Amino acid sequence: MNPPDRIAEFVSALRDAFADGSLIRLKCGGYHGDEAELKSVEARKVSIKAGERLSFVFRYKTRDITKNLTLDEAAGFCEYGLANAWRSARLETTGFDLQFERQGDKQRLKRTEADGRAAPEGSHDRAKNRPLSDISAVWLHALGITGKDGQVRNDAQDKFRQINKMVEIFAPLIQGLKAEKPTILDMGAGKGYLDFALYDHLQAQGRNAQIIGVELRPALVASGNALAQKSGFAGLRFETGSILDFDASNADAVIALHACDTATDDAIFRGIEAGAGLIAVAPCCHKQIRREMSAGTADDRLDFLLRHGTFMEKQAEMVTDGLRALLLEAHGYRTRVFEFVSDAHTPKNNLIVAQKGKAASRQSVLDRITAVKAMFGIDKHYLEGLLGL
Ligand SMILES: C[S@@+](CC[C@H](N)C(=O)[O-])C[C@H]1O[C@@H](n2cnc3c(N)ncnc32)[C@H](O)[C@@H]1O
C-alpha cells in the first residue's frame, strides 16, 4: 500500500483555504534547493486588479522579492517545492494550522485546531477596493507604514490613505500615456512613498514603467535605492540632484508632491520643456506670490479681503496655483485642480493635473495671466521667469 500523500493533502488544504477566504498565511522553511541565499518564503492572499492572487515574498539573505502567483501556480510551487526544496511548510487558516515536515522520504503532517482567528485583511472587501491591497510588501514595512504585526500602523493611517489615493489617481493617467514603457519623474521624491506605491501597483497591473525619484538629499537617495533593490523593483531608482539640474528630456510624466515652494515650479518647467504627456503637482508651501502681493499694489476692490492676513494667505495660495494652471494651459495642456484627499488629513491637499492635448488659444491665456497679475499687484510668477515669459 502506498503511504499517504501528505503534500497533496497540504496543497488541497491550501486550495480550500484560498477559496473560502480562511487563508491567513503560507510559510516554507528549511530550504535546500539551488537558489543561493534563499532562506524562506511567505505568502498571503491579495486582491489585485488582475484578480485574487497569492503574494509570495521570497526572503534572501540581503533582500526580499515579491511575486504574485495564481492559485494554480502557488499549488504547483508547493507540489514541487515541498517534495524537492523545502523541508517544512506551515499553512495558517482561521480554523486550523497545518504543519508539514519532510525528512528524506518521510513526510509528516500535523493539524492543530485554532478556532476563532480573525480573517486576514487581504480577504476583506475594504482591501479589495484599495489599490495597495498587498500590505505585506517589504517597502511598506521599511517606510514605516506597516508594523511588526504586518498591519498598517495607527500613526501611518493618513499616509497610507494618501498614497492609496495618489495611486488611484495616477495609475489611470499613466495607463493613458502613449509610451509602452513610460518614464515617470518624481521631483523632490523624499523617501519615495509614492514611487514605491506606484511602481508596485503598475507592476501588479502588468504595466511596464520606469520611475526615477529626483531628490536633493543623498541619504534619502541611497536608502531609496537600497529599498528598491530589496523589493526587486528593477525599474525604480533615485538620483541625487536638484530638479532644475536634472535632464528631464525623456520624461513622459513629471510628478511633484509637496516639493517646497518654487521647487514645484521647477518641476512644472522641466515637464513643459520635456513635452511630458502628464504633469501632476501637489504644491506645498507658497511664498513667492505672497511676497509679490504684499509688495505690489492690488486692485482696491480686493482690499476688504487682503487686509486680513488669513485671507491674504489663502488668496496667495489660490493665485499661485491658478497662475500655474494658466501657464500650463498657455503651453498646450488641459488642466484640472482638485483636492486629492480631505483637508482633515493634510492641508496641502490640492493637486494640479495637466495633460497635453488640445488647449485654449495661447494668446487669450497669456492675456488672462496679464490681467490676473495686474489685479493682484504681481510683477512676475517665478514660473514665468523659468519659461522665459
Ligand atoms: C516635503 S518633502 C516631500 C517628499 C515626497 N514628495 C512626499 O510627498 O512624500 C519635499 C522633498 O523635496 C526635496 N526637494 C526640495 N527642493 C528640491 C529641489 N530643488 N530639487 C530636488 N529635491 C528637492 C526635499 O529635499 C524634500 O525631500
The ligand as a Tripos MOL2 file, in Angstrom:
@<TRIPOS>MOLECULE
LIG
   27    29     1     0     0
SMALL
NO_CHARGES

@<TRIPOS>ATOM
      1 C1          8.0870   67.8160    1.7470 C.3       1 LIG1
      2 S1          9.1760   66.6840    1.0130 S.3       1 LIG1
      3 C2          8.0700   65.7010    0.0720 C.3       1 LIG1
      4 C3          8.6350   64.3610   -0.2830 C.3       1 LIG1
      5 C4          7.7570   63.4710   -1.1380 C.3       1 LIG1
      6 N1          7.4780   64.0400   -2.4340 N.3       1 LIG1
      7 C5          6.4770   63.1240   -0.4430 C.2       1 LIG1
      8 O1          5.4230   63.6760   -0.8140 O.co2     1 LIG1
      9 O2          6.4920   62.3010    0.4890 O.co2     1 LIG1
     10 C6          9.9980   67.6410   -0.2100 C.3       1 LIG1
     11 C7         11.2530   66.9900   -0.7190 C.3       1 LIG1
     12 O3         11.7110   67.7020   -1.8640 O.3       1 LIG1
     13 C8         13.1200   67.8110   -1.8150 C.3       1 LIG1
     14 N2         13.4650   68.9870   -2.6050 N.ar      1 LIG1
     15 C9         13.1460   70.2830   -2.3480 C.ar      1 LIG1
     16 N3         13.6140   71.0910   -3.3140 N.ar      1 LIG1
     17 C10        14.2230   70.3020   -4.2160 C.ar      1 LIG1
     18 C11        14.9090   70.5400   -5.4360 C.ar      1 LIG1
     19 N4         15.0160   71.7760   -5.9260 N.pl3     1 LIG1
     20 N5         15.4410   69.5130   -6.0980 N.ar      1 LIG1
     21 C12        15.3080   68.2380   -5.6180 C.ar      1 LIG1
     22 N6         14.6730   67.9440   -4.4590 N.ar      1 LIG1
     23 C13        14.1360   68.9570   -3.7700 C.ar      1 LIG1
     24 C14        13.4330   67.9330   -0.3340 C.3       1 LIG1
     25 O4         14.7540   67.5440   -0.0410 O.3       1 LIG1
     26 C15        12.3950   67.0010    0.2710 C.3       1 LIG1
     27 O5         12.8830   65.7040    0.4380 O.3       1 LIG1
@<TRIPOS>BOND
     1     1     2 1
     2     2     3 1
     3     2    10 1
     4     3     4 1
     5     4     5 1
     6     5     6 1
     7     5     7 1
     8     7     8 2
     9     7     9 1
    10    10    11 1
    11    11    12 1
    12    11    26 1
    13    12    13 1
    14    13    14 1
    15    13    24 1
    16    14    15 ar
    17    14    23 ar
    18    15    16 ar
    19    16    17 ar
    20    17    18 ar
    21    17    23 ar
    22    18    19 1
    23    18    20 ar
    24    20    21 ar
    25    21    22 ar
    26    22    23 ar
    27    24    25 1
    28    24    26 1
    29    26    27 1
@<TRIPOS>SUBSTRUCTURE
     1 LIG1         1 GROUP 0 **** ****
